[in-house]
């Protein structure tokens, strides 16, 4: 799999992104990949909520995989 990217979905009243969606040039089966995404809590009370991580391919809007953090 080539040219996939990581997208985050979250409550924009609580969090904001500090960087862009990272691109994954190549993904091979049975390999583990680490991707850093900077997210900042902007809620004055320090509230938290679910952040959904979605990996998308370049030619499809359907997620290859997703997870909730």
C-alpha positions as CSV (number, residue, x, y, z in Angstrom):
1,X,0.0,0.0,0.0
2,X,1.4,3.4,-1.0
3,X,0.6,7.0,-0.4
4,X,-1.8,6.6,2.6
5,X,-2.4,9.3,5.1
6,X,-3.5,9.6,8.8
7,X,-6.4,11.8,9.6
8,X,-7.7,12.7,13.1
9,X,-11.3,13.4,13.9
10,X,-12.1,15.2,17.2
11,X,-14.2,17.8,19.0
12,X,-12.8,21.1,17.8
13,X,-14.1,22.9,20.9
14,X,-11.7,20.8,23.0
15,X,-8.7,20.1,20.7
16,X,-6.8,21.6,17.9
17,X,-4.1,20.2,15.6
18,X,-0.7,21.6,15.7
19,X,0.5,19.9,12.5
20,X,-0.8,18.5,9.2
21,X,-2.1,15.0,8.3
22,X,1.0,12.8,8.0
23,X,1.6,10.9,4.8
24,X,2.6,7.3,4.9
25,X,4.7,6.7,1.7
26,X,4.7,2.8,2.0
27,X,2.9,0.4,4.3
28,X,3.9,-3.2,4.3
29,X,2.0,-6.2,5.9
30,X,3.2,-7.3,9.4
31,X,5.1,-4.1,10.0
32,X,4.5,-1.7,12.9
33,X,4.5,2.1,12.1
34,X,4.8,4.9,14.5
35,X,3.3,8.3,13.5
36,X,3.4,11.4,15.6
37,X,0.4,13.8,15.5
38,X,0.5,16.9,17.7
39,X,-2.9,17.7,19.3
40,X,-3.4,20.4,21.9
41,X,-6.2,20.7,24.5
42,X,-7.7,24.2,24.2
43,X,-10.5,23.7,26.7
44,X,-10.1,26.0,29.7
45,X,-11.3,23.3,32.1
46,X,-9.0,20.6,30.7
47,X,-11.9,18.5,29.4
48,X,-11.2,15.5,27.3
49,X,-13.0,13.5,24.6
50,X,-12.4,10.7,22.0
51,X,-9.9,11.3,19.2
52,X,-10.5,9.0,16.2
53,X,-7.5,8.1,14.2
54,X,-8.3,7.1,10.6
55,X,-5.9,5.8,7.9
56,X,-7.1,6.5,4.4
57,X,-5.8,5.4,1.0
58,X,-5.1,7.8,-1.8
59,X,-7.9,6.5,-4.0
60,X,-10.7,5.9,-1.6
61,X,-12.8,7.7,1.0
62,X,-13.3,4.5,3.0
63,X,-11.0,4.0,5.9
64,X,-8.3,1.3,5.7
65,X,-8.4,1.2,9.5
66,X,-9.6,3.4,12.3
67,X,-9.1,3.5,16.1
68,X,-10.5,5.6,19.0
69,X,-8.1,7.0,21.5
